[in-house]
């Protein structure tokens, strides 16, 4: 049974059984905060290094003792994802007592209160038939931090694990879904591949990670050669749009052999569904997101498929889109639909500033709306936009003093909204001082970085006295070494600091 360790917190397994989403061993505010499974996912997709030999030797030796406490101590700062294959090879070749290895694996997985120990435990459980601990693996698999390890362990069964893996894939949305769908794309069950191309490719990391997988495993081009329903046509547009990003995390359209055929078939369906005869249009034909999908395809075609440019341009010129965009701008219920309407209106040359201001008065923390409003700011209206921000954002509350805070969670919504204003202010030197002042005194590191960058764009010789005073005070109080260095440069003469956007 899952227990507690010396630190007094429950095991991660117990936390997950109790429904926890955030684990008690989350890093402190001074460390980089990763979404669940992200650190391992980045290593898998973007790291070509080798396992640290010293870490591998230390952990292999500790596992040989078959003592959970020794293994936990040996893990230290190691990342199990970079060692796991070599460790399992060493354990399999070491001739250790099987029952002892199983007891060690189960204890690490279910009793540890630190995630790397849990991952090692799950990986070791993968050496044994999953039927002995299926319920535990399913519990771990529902949390994106552990899905990859649970998936691998579940596959070690005498039967077919597809049903369990598919069930998990429908329950996770982050890196866990990416790992599961990559595996399930090879499943024999056509229903699984149907789900992948219609829905399973969607995740909370980036659609691009699974777009190519879905297009290939789900035979997207073949399906579009038939008569796709509205759901499939929408999925096709989303997948093809993601594939147009050749600078994304994985291969884009160039990695999908039938990309041009699929795009041409998709455009044909949109042509038919948005034709001049509105009475012939089927339900869903006027979905505004198809305008954005076709626009992305036109951008891609401009460089790669010039023969498709006229079709894209003709579709985008149809009056239907302006009518839909205007209606959505005025009546969109949720932020996602409103955001699509704003983007479509911008592309169509339809003003959106009034709608954005109204939306922000109703929801001052709509970060995407601040981004859109600042993106279209002009010399004529920038001060009006900044005055609105100073009026409706709680600047006094934001300026509570510097900390090492990453700015995550519901309580930091005001700070994230301020971010989206501050990040554009270096283009408007001399404007927005109240917002910059709040950013300088914010607990969120990014707020302070962006405030320093904005102020560095000003003419240092003409900084108002209150700005000089605020910079000096911020420098004295700054706890972050990087921000302090930028403040020192600013204090000494206003040199442009190196600051992330």
Order of alpha helices (4+ residues) and beta strands (2+ residues): alpha-alpha-alpha-alpha-alpha-alpha-alpha-alpha-alpha-alpha-alpha-alpha-alpha-alpha-alpha-alpha-alpha-alpha-alpha-alpha-alpha-alpha-alpha-alpha-alpha-alpha-alpha-alpha-alpha
